[in-house]
Amino acid sequence: MTPEQTIGIRLRRCTVGAGLWGMACLGFAGVMANLHPCQAAPPTSMTYRQARDFLAAHTKVVEMANDDGGRVAICPEYQGRVMTSSCSGFEGESLGWINREFIEEKKPDRHFNNYGGEDRFWLAPEGGQYSLWFAAGADQDLAHWFTPPALNEGPFQFNLDKPEPRYLLKRKMLLRNASKTEFSFDVEREIRILGARQFGKSFGAEAGNLLKSKRLKLVGFETSNTIINRGAPMESDKGLVGIWIAGMFPASPTTEVIVPFKKGDEAKLGPPVTDDYFGTVPSDRLRIGDQAAYFRADGKLRSKIGTSAARAVPVAGALDRARGLLTLIQFDMPRDAQNFSYADSHWQLPQADPYRGDAFNSYNDGPSEANEKSGGFYELESVSPAIRLASGKSLKHAHRTYHVEGDEATLVKLAEAALQIKLSAPEVADQRAAE
């Protein structure tokens, strides 16, 4: 088959909803650019086409698309990350955070190959006696923090032959925790694009009906993540793991993360929000309301919050009123999650209870002692329970990401319906906009 025939096949695939792009790298990028003339990007961001072309100059890119203008870009060689998406086709805004400087430098980092991306596969816990990020006996600080090579290096094998608009990525992983327990997993990631019908299933009929407004544009995708234990049976006193999915998005002075939580007696359920991962989050950056927490996502202070299995609900979001963008996540979570073990990722030795960790986290990046240039993104993260897997048994966790573009008033209504809360006044957002 000639290169021209191959390109033709890929273009036809894109028109029916799922396409492979980037295997011919810059040559194919040039063809696509000629077919779809590039428009100027917004001053502080890239169009989806510009982001895709940039990625394709450095790695393989796989695309998914739907008939409503939604597009999703996946990079198998960047550890199977979903890198970015668009609500409005090629000329829509690129909605995932991409670390252009790191990618251009082409210098691997043992601490973390931070390519960016809206959905990456990791495993918890990050800290504690069963940490996967710290060696046995190491101080649990940034200098000794290293992403496990299995999560930091190498590609996922990518299935090119599936006809429907979803893709399957696989790889084997070997890891060792701070208690010197070794793990062997087969890992699978199935990725599919989502639309309005799936949005209604994720957030309910009221939220789904609001999408019928012609003022709103939507893109969504799901990663269904599975680990299969190929090693010895897993035991609590040697360390269990949970599937940890993290999405990175561009931070801005007017972005506010919204985290609903279950109401109840703090003596029984614990605090509504965990706020002490990297020092207590300052009060001007975290506000606790009656139904939800509001967390500043400006990329200017390294900080992190979470909600425990007893408090968490399987939805969260981020609203940028000035930008007209609502980002929502919805993820798998047992109905009786408080009865399950969740790996604690605090950087602490020893942890008093290593299985009372959070089911949801949000991270705001910022300068650190290791990298003064850090910042520019925030994260929305979900974690599965950590269970004792017998040899050959599996654990599965699905994480769904949606972006909706529209006017502020409609996005506020949509956020309230999807998160099932009444949004409080945007005090944090107003303050940031004035800074």
N, C-alpha and C positions, 0 to 999 in steps of 0.2 A: 504493500500500500504506500502511495506517495505521500509526502508531507501535506500536499494540497488536499488530498482526499481525507487525511486525518483531521485537518482543520475543519473541513466541511462537515464531518460527522459531529465534531464538538459543537459547532455553531447550531446544528439542528437540535442537538440535545438541550442546549440552553433555551431554545424557544419552547420546549415542552415542559420545562420546569426543573430540570437538573442537568448541570453541565460540568464537564471537565475543562479546566482552563489552566494555562501556564506551563504545560509539559513542553511546549516549544519555546518557553521563556520569552525573550524579547521579540523574536520573530513573530510569534503569535500576538504579543501585545501590540505590535505595530499594526497587524491586520485589524484587531478589534478597535484600535484608536481611529483608523480610517473609516471603519463602518459606523462608529458612533463618535462624532467630533466632540472633543472635550470642552466643557464649559469651565469658566473660572470658578475655583473653589471659594467657599466662604473665607473671610480673612483669617480666622483662627482655626480652620480645620481643612480637611481634604474632602473632595467628593469620593464616592465609593470607587469610581473608576481610577482616580489617582491613587487611592490606597491599594487597590488590586494590582495596578501596574507596578507600583513600588514593590509590593511583596513578590510579584512574579519575576522581578529582576534579581531576586535573591534566593527564591525557593519555589517549590511547586505549589500551585494554588488550585484548589478544587472549588467550584461554585455550585450553588443551588439557587433556584429562582422560582417564583410563582407568577400567576397571571395578574396579580395586583401590584406589581412593581417591587415586591420584596426580593432582596438578594442577600446571600450569605456566602462568605469566603472562608475556606478551611485550609490549613497548612499542615499536612501530615508530618512533614519533617520537623516542624516546630512542636514536637510531642503531641500531635493531633489536635492542636488548638483550633477553635473557631476564632478567627482573627477579627473580623468586622462584618458589618451588615448595613443595609440601606432600606429605608421605607419607600424610596422613590427612584428605584432603578439606578442606572449607571451614574446619573448626575445628581442623585440624592447625596446627602451628607453621610460620610463614613462615621459610623456610630461607635465602633470599638476603639480603644486606645492602642496605638501602635508605637512602639519604641523605636523610632526611625534611627536615632543616633546609635543605639546598640546594634541594630541590624546592619547598618552601614559600616561600622567599625570591624565587624566580623571577628571579634575577639571573645572566644568562649570564656564564661565566668563560672568558676566552680561554686561560688556562692549561689548564683541564680542567673540562668540565661533568660533574662527578662525581655522577651520579644514583645510582650503585651498580649492582647487577645481578650475576647469577650467570654471565653469559656475554656478553662484549662483543667486538666485532670491531675489532682494531687491526692495524697493519702494522709490522714491524720493519725496520730497527733504530731504537732510541730514541736512541742516542748514536753518537759517532764521526764520521769524515769523510763518511759517507753517511747521517747521521742525518736522520730526518724530523721531529724535534722541535726542532731548533736551526737557526737561520738561518746562512747562510754567514758565517764569521768570528766568530760569537758565542761568548762564553764558555759552556762547557757546565756550567752550574750552574742552581739552581732558579729564579733570577730570570729567566733567559733561556729557560726550558723552556716551550714552548707546543705543545699538542696540535694537529696539523694540522687546519685547519677541516673538511676532508672527513671526518675521524674524530670530530670534536667537535660538529658542528652538522648540523641537518637530518635529515629522516626517511628511512627506507627505504620504498620503494613496496611495498605489501603486497597479495598475491594473496588475495582474499576467496573465490574460486570453487572452489578445490581441494576435492574431496569427502572425501579420505582425511585421517586425523589427522596432517597435517603441513602446514606453511605455507612459502611461498616469499617472501622479501623481496629487493628489488633496489635498487641505486642506482648512479650514475656517480660516479667520484672523480677529482679532479685533485690532484696533490701535487708538491712540489718538495723535494729533499734539500739537505743542507749543501754539497754539491758542485755545486749549481745544476742538477742533472738533473731534468727534468720527467717525470712519469708520468701516464698516463691509463688508468683501469681501469673495466671493468664489474664490479660486485661482486654476488654472489648468496649468500644465506644460506637454506638449507633447514633447518627446525627440525621435529623430531618427538619425541613422547614415547616413553619406553622403559619396559620392564617386566622381569620376572624372566627371560624367555627371552633378551632382549638382554644382560642382566647376565651370564648364563652364557657367552655368546659373548665378552664383553669380558674376563672374568676367569677363565674355565675352569670345568670341570664341578664341581670340589670346592667352589668358591665358590658356584656356582649351586645346588648341593644344599643348602648351609647356609641358603639363603633359604627353604627349605620349612618352616623353623621358624615356628610361629605367633607366636613372640615378636617377629618382625622385620617392619617395615614399610618399603616401598621406593618411591622415585620416581626416575625418571631421564629425561634428555633428551639429544638429540644436535643439534649444529649442524654442518652440512656446508657449508663455506665455500669459495667459488671466486672467484678474480680472473682476468679476461680482459684481456690487454694490448691496449689500443686506441691505444697510442702507438708510438714508435720501438722497434726491437729493444733489449732490455736488455743491458748489458755490465758485466762485473765492475769495470772501472776507472772506471765512472760511477755505480755503485751498484745493487745488487740488493735485493729486498725479500722478506720472508717473511711469511706469514699468522700473526698473533699473537692468540691467544684467551686472555682473562683472566676469571676468575670471582672475585667478591668475596663473602665470607662473614663473618658476625658473629664477631668475635674474642672470646675469653674466657680467663680465667686458667688454664683446664684444657684448652685446645686445643693439640694438638701435630701439626704437619705431619710426615708420614712420607714420605721420598723414597728409594726403592730405587735402587741403582746397580750397574753391572756391576763385578765384581771384576777386578783385574789390576794389572800393574806400573805404578806411577805414572810411571815414566820414559817409558813408552810411551803410556799412556792419559791422563796428566795427573791432577790431584787429583780425588778423588771428588766434591767439591762446590766450586763457585765461591762465595766468601763475601765478596768485596770490592767489591760494587757501590756501596754508600754507606758506605765504611769497613768494616773487618773486623768481622764479627759477633762479639760477645763470646762467650766459651766457655760462659757460663751460659745462653746462648740457642741454641746450636747444638752438638749432640753427634754425632759421627761414629762409627757402629758398624761391624761387619764387613760388614753387608749393606745398611744404610740410614743416612740422616742424619735427625736429629730436630730440628725447628726450632720454636721458641716462637712461637705465634700469638696474642698477647695484645693487639695493637693499641696497644702502649705505647712501641715503639721502631722508628723508620723503618729497616728493614733488608731485605735481599734476598739470596736464594741461588739457585743454579742448578746444573744438571748438563749437561755438554757432550754433543755428539752421540756421542762415543766412550764415555761413561759412562752415559748415560741409558737407561732402559727406559720404555716408553710407558704407565706407570701411576704414580700417586701418590695420597696420601690425607691425611686429617686426622681424628684421633680425639679426641673430647671424652668422656672416660670419665664425668665427672660428669653430663653432659647426656644421655648415652646416644645419641650421634649419631656415625656414621661417614660421612664424605664421601669419595668416590673419583672420580678422573678417569681416563679412558683415551683415548688420542689416536693419530692416525695418525703413523707414523714408519717410514722405510725400514729394512729389516733391516740394510743396510750403511750406516747413517746416518753413520758416521765418514768415509765417502767423499764426503759431500755438504757443500755450503757452508751454514753457518748464520750469519745476520747477528749480529754482536756489538753488544749494546746498552749496553756500558759508556759512561759519560759521560767520554770521554777523547779528546784530540786530540794527535797522531794515534794511531790504533790500529795496533799492529804488524801484526796480521792481522785485518782486519775481517770475515773469514768463518770464524772459529773461535769462534762464539758458542754459546749454550746452547740445547738443545732443550726443556728444562723450567725453569721458574722458580717460586719462591714469594716473595711479598712480604708483609711485616708492616708495617702502617701505624703511624704515631706522630707526635707533634708535630714540627714543622719550623720553620725560621726564617720561612717564609712563612705558616704557619698553626699557631698553638699549639693549636688545637682539633682538629687532625687525630687520627686514630686510630679504633678501633672495628671495624676490619675487617682481614682478611688475604686473600691471593689465591693461587689455584692457576692456573698459566698453562702453555700449550704453544705451541710455535713450529714452523712448517713449515720445510723447507729453503728457501734463497734461490737460485733458479735463473735462468738467462738465458732469459727468455721472448721468443720472436720475436713480431712483431706478429700478433695474432689468436690466440695460444696461451694456454693457461690453466694455473693452479696451483690445486690443491684440498687442503683440510685439514679433517679431521673431528675434533671434540672432544666427548667424552661425559662427562656429569656425573651421578653417582648419590648419593643420600642414603639411608642406612639407619638406622632408629631401632630400639633394642632394649636388652637388658640388656648390661652390660659384658662379661661372660664370652663371650657369643655374638659380640659385635662384635669382640672381640680375635681369636677364631678366624676370623671372616670376613675381617678385615683381613690376617691372616697368609696365608690362602688366596688372596685377591685379589692381594696384592702379592708373593706367593711368597717371604716372608721369615719369620723368627722374630723377633717383636717383643722388643726388650730391655725391661728394667724401666723403668717410666715415671718416671724420675728427674726429668725436667723438669716433667712434669705434677704430680708430688707436690710439688715445690718451689713451683710456682705456686699450688697449692691451699692451701698453708700461708701464703702471703703475704697 
